[in-house]
């Protein structure tokens, strides 16, 4: 795998974690499983858990422990007001990047046909 692909995926991890948790509260392992199911992301537990902890520390997420009948307590995460604001800023930035790349691709393709 190319190093830049790995770095790109790492760079969007925080964005996709916030986006998914903005849709519904979930515990860490469930979040990892949902992210793994998304083609192209290939995000692992070792990437997600440090991001979750960092987002809790900066106030973007809150966590709560819930007893589990099948093992240790589960820590559920949800997005705070601060996290929703951060997600909005991140999505605006992401959309701007996508547009710039699309514009570049369109102008390059148009230049090839001129």
N, C-alpha and C positions, 0 to 999 in steps of 0.2 A: 504494500500500500504506500502510496506517496505521502510524504511527511506533511504536505500542505493540506491534504484531505483530512488527516488526523487533526491538525490544528484547527481547521474549519469546523469540524464536528465538536471539538472541545469548546470552541468559541461560541457556539449556539446552544450549548447545554443549558446554561442559565436561562436563556430565553424559552426553550421548550419546556423546562421544568416549571417555570412560572406560568406559562400558557396552559399547560395541562392542569396544574393545581388551581388555576383560576376557574376552570370548568367544574372541578369537583375536588373535595377534600379526599385524600387517600394516604395510606401508609406507605413507607419507603419501598418495601419490596414490591407492592402492587404498582407503584409508579415506575419502577425499573422494568417490570414486565410489560407495562403498557408502552413504554418508550422503546423497548427491544422489538416490539411488534411493528414499529414504524420502519418501513423499508428505507434504507439509506442512512439512518442515523447511527446505528450500531453503537449505542451508548451502553456502558457497563455500570455495574454497581460501584466499582472503584472510582468512577467518574461522578456518579450521581450523589452519593452520600456526602462527600466533601462540599458539593454545591449546596445541598440542603442545609448543612450546618452553617455555611457561610451566609446563606439567605436568612436563616433564623437569627444569626448574630447581628445582621445589619437591619433587622426589623421588617424585611420583605415577606417573611413567612412566620407563622406561629405553629408550634407543635404541641400536641397533647397526647398523653399516653392513655391507652384503652386496654383493659384486661382482655386477654385472649384465652379461650377455653382450650386451645390446642398448643399453647406454649407461652413464651414470655410475652409481656405486654407489647402492643404495637404502638408505634409513634405515628400519629396522623398529622399531616401537614395541610395548612390552608394559607391562602394568600391574604395578607393584611391590606389595609388601605394604602400604605406606603408601597407595598408590593404591586398593587394594581396600577399605581401611578408609574412605578418603574417599568412595569410591563408595557404600558402605553407608550412610554418613551422608547423602549427597546423595539417595539413593533414599528413605530414611526421610522426609526433608524433603519431597521431591516427592510422595510418597504422602499425607503429611499435608495438603499444599496441595490436592491433588486431592480429598481427602475433604472438606475445608472448603468448597471450591467446590461440590462435589456436594450437601453438606448445605444450603448457602445456596440453591442452585437448588431443591432439594426443598422447603425451607421457604417459599420465595417462591411456588412453584407451589401449595403447599397453602394459602397465604394468599389466593391469587387465587380459589380455589374455595370459600372459607369464606363 
